[in-house]
Amino acid sequence: MNEQPQESKKSNLKKYVLNPHTLLILIAVIIIVFIIIRLKNWGIRVDQDYIDQHGIYTDGRDTYDVIYPLMDEDGSLLANKSPHTILFFGNAPFADDRDSENGVVNMIAKATGAKTYNCSVAGSYLAAKSPTLKDTDSGLDVYNFYWLTLYLSLKGLDYFDWLEINPNATALPETKQLRETLETIDMNTVDTIAIMYDGSDYLAGSLMNNPERDDDVMSFTGNLLAGLRVLRAAYPKIRIIVLSPTYAFGVDENGNYVSSDQKIYEGGATLSSYVIEECSAAISEYVSFIDNIYGTFDEDEAPECLKDNLHLNQKGRELLVKRFVSALTQFDQ
């Protein structure tokens, strides 16, 4: 076989390198890489040593964590000051054993020295059952996240009075303490609001989202968005952290635990889909998001971290507390 002359090879190589299409592709790649780098390092430059010491997770897991600092009106970082004062909303993860030193909120307080206010309600859901409170019969929607944020920010509402006079409504055990906290808390002292609802909405078949209305309170992400918008409007100087459900198992018709990546209820989606959509909702409101389903414990680890298919045991609580504390203190002075 005859070899191509050396001069001809150089000429072809030069022609290839200078091809306009090649240059356009190269420029596009450079621009994309630049944008990615800028987005990953937006706002604050953090060196690798800081990440190694303060990272949310250290075992190489891919998660949907998005940890935002609190910024002022000019876009400058507002560093957190310890000890923190934290207001908690949610259901079982924050509500279970609320008066015990083994309750998650009390474990967080012990680990950080934070003052805490617990407005979580065991047995409540993120998605409302009715579009307005006047349409609800059981009264359960009174404990719903969106309506609680309104009660907190707008004084003079009569939700809990309605519970007492409605013969079909059932007041949950936390009602008295919840009402007192919402009515007496000085929000000027609060620096962080934490929100966590477990997989109960998925298991109950709550609608994941409403494509036609992003803040539909009868959907999982819609109710979260509606409540976040209330809080951000009323308390713009308070940092908000949304925690996803931890991994939970689905339950088949025989009562056996099955993968929540396979089991789909009336909500029409797997539990992981709820979490991904919840992350998207949180990011759209520029609030921090902790991905517990991939970052705290996964399906293989879940039997060691759950009491049943849903509720956290002590190990599960400890892992959750560790992740939250790391996010909480990420931008501390």
N, C-alpha and C positions, 0 to 999 in steps of 0.2 A: 504494500500500500504506500502511495506517495505521500510524504509529509507536506503539509501546507507550509509555504515559506514563512519564516519568522516575521518578516515585515507585514505579511498579509494578516497573520494572527493578531499583531498589535493593532492593525488598522480596524479589524473586526471588533476587537475588545473595546477600543476607543469609541467606535460607533455605537456599541451596545450601551456603554456607560453613559453616553451623552444623549441617549434616546429620550425625547421629550416625555413619553409616557412613563419611562422609568423614573425620571426626575419628579414628575407629578406624584407618583406613588410614594417615592421617598419623602417628599415634602409632607404629604398627608400623614405618613407614619410618624414623622417627627412631631407634627402638630398634635396628633392624638396622644402620643407619649407625654408631651408637655402638659396637656390638659389633665391627664390622669395624675401626673405628679403634683400639679397645682391643687387638684381636688383633695388628694390624700394629705396634703400638708397645708390646707387652707387655714388662714387665721393665725396659727401659732406654729413655730418651729419647735419640734420636740426631738431631742436626740435619742439614739438607740438605748443608751444607758437608762434614761428615764422610762422608756417603754418596758425594758427588761425588769425594772424595779416596781413599776406601777401598773403593768398591763392587766387587762381584765382576765385574760386566760393565758396560760403558759405552755400548753401541751400541743400547740399547733393546730387546734380545731378551727375549721372554717365556720364562722358565725355571721349573723346579721346584726351584730352589735354596732350601734352608732352612738358615740358618747360626745354630746355637745357641751361646751362650757356655757355659762351665762354671759351674754354680751350686753353692753350698754347701747344707748341710742346711736352712738358714733361707731359702733362695731368693735369697740375695745373690750378686751377680756376683763370680766369681773371675777377675781379670784374668790373662791369660797373661804369662809373662815370657820374653823372648828372651835368649840363643839357646835354641831349642826342642830337645827330645830326642824323636824320632819313631820309632815302630815301624810298619813297613809290612807289610801282608798283601795278597796278590793274585796275579795271574798276569802275562802278558806286559808290560803297560804299566810295571810296576815291576821286572820281572825281566830284560827284554831289555837287553843291554849293561850288566849290573849292575856290571862292573868298569871301565867306561869313563866318562870325564867327560861323555859324551853320554847316559848312562843317566838316566832320569827322577829316580830317587832321588838320584843324585849332583848333578844339576842343581838339585834343591830344596835340598840341603845347601849348595851354593855360593851360591845366591841368598839364603839366610836365615842362614847360619852354624850351622845345626842339626846336632846329632849324630844319626845315623840308624842304624837296625837294619833290615835288609832280610830279611823272611821270606816274600817272594813266590816263587812257583814257576812258571816257564814251562811251559805245557802242562797246568796244573791247571784244575779247574773249581770253580765255586761250589757247584753241586748235586752231592751224592754219588751214586754209582752203586748203592750198597747201603745198607740201613737201619742196619747195624752193621759194624764193621770185621771181625768174625769171618766175615761173609758175602762179603767182597770177595776176589777172586782175583788181580787184577792188582796190587793194592797202591796204585793211584792214589788211592784215598780217604784214604790216610794223609796226603796233601798237601792235603786238603780243609780249607776255612776252619774249620768247626766243630770238627773233630778237632784242628787245630792250636791253637785257643784252649783246648781242654781240656788238651792237652799243656803249654801254657804255664802254666796256672793250677793244675794238679794235678801234683804231682811224683811220680816213680816209675812212670810209664806206660812200656810197652815197645813202642810202635808201631814204632820204627825197628829194634829187635832182631828183631821179627817179619819185617820186610822182608828182613833178611839171611838168615833161615833158611827163608823160604818160596820154594820153587823156581819158583813161578809168578809171583812178584812181581818188579817191575822198579824198582830204585832210580834216581831221577832225579838228574841231575848236581848239583843244589843240596843234596842230602840231607845231606852232612857239615856244610856251613856252616849249613844250616837247623837241624839238631839242636843244634849247638854254641851258636847264638844263643838258641834257645828255652830251653836248659838253664842258660845263664850270665848272661843279661840281668838286670840289676837293675831291676825294674819301678818301684821307688821313684824312679828318676831319669827315667822316661818321663812326659812331659806330654801327648802326643798319640799316638793310634793312627789310622792311615789305612788304608782298605780299598778296593781297586779291582780288580774283575774285568771284563774286556772282554766283547765279544759272543760269546765262545766257547760259552757255554751256549746262547744262542739258536741258533747255527749247528749245535750238536750235538743240538738238539731236547730239551734238558733241560726237565723240567716247570717251568712258571713259578711256580705256587703250588699248594697243596693246600687247597681251601676247608674241608675237614673237619679239618685240623690245620695251624695257621699256622706251626709250627716243624718241619715235616717236612723232615729233612735231605736228602731226595732231590729237593727242589724248590729253585729258584733263590732265592726270597724266604725260604723256610722255613729253609734252611741259614744264610742271613744272620741271620735273627732268632735262631736257636739260638745262633750264635756271639756275637752282640751281647749276648745275655742272660748268657752266661758272662762276657764281659769286663766288663759293667757291674756284675755281682755281685762279681767279684773285684777290680776296680780302679775304684771309684766316683769317684775323684778324677782320673781321666785322661779328657781330652776325646777323643771319637771322631768321625772324619769319614769318611763313606762317599762314594766317588766312583762315579758311574754309568759304564757303558761309554760310550766315545765312539761316534760314528756308525760303523757298519760296514755293508758291502754284503752282501746275500744272494748266493748263487750258484745259477744255474739248472742244469738237467740237461746243458747244453752247456758249462758252465764259465764262462758269462758273468756278470758282476756285475749284479745287479738291486737295486732298491730294497728295503731291509729294512722299509719300510712296506707293502710288497706281498707279499713272500715270507714264507710261513709254513711252518715245519718241524714236526716231531712234537711240539714243545712247545706248539703250538696258538696261538701269538701272534706278533705283529710285535715287532721289537726295541724299538720305542718303548713298547710295552705292558710289556715286562720292566722298562724304566726307570721307568715310572710306578708300577708295583707295588713296585719296589725303594724308591722315594721314600716310598711309604706305609709300608713296613716300617720304614724308618729313623726316620720321624717318630713312629711308634708307640713307639719306644724312646727318643725325645728325643735323638737324635744328629744331627749336622749332615749335610747331603746336598748334594753338588755335582752338578748336572745337566749332564753333558758332552755329551749327545746333542743338546740344543737350545742350550746355552750356550757350548760350546767351538768346535765347527764342525758345520755341518749337511750335508745330503746334497750340496748344490751345491758346498760347499767341500771335501768329503771327498777328492776326487782329489788335491788339493794337500797333504793332511795325512796320507795313508796310503801305506805301501809297497805294499800289496796291497789286499785287501778288508777287512782287519782291523787289521794292525799299524801303529803310528805311525811316520812318518818324523820327521826333525828338526823340521820346522815344527810337526807335530802335537804333538810332545813339548814344544816351547816354549810352545804355547798351553795345554796341560794344566798345565804348571808354573806359568804365570802365574796361572791360575785357582785352583790349590791354594794358592799362596803368599798370595794375597789373602784366601782363607777362613781360612787358618792364622793370619794376623796381624790378623784383623778386630777382635779384642778385646785386643790387646796393650797393655800399659801404655806 
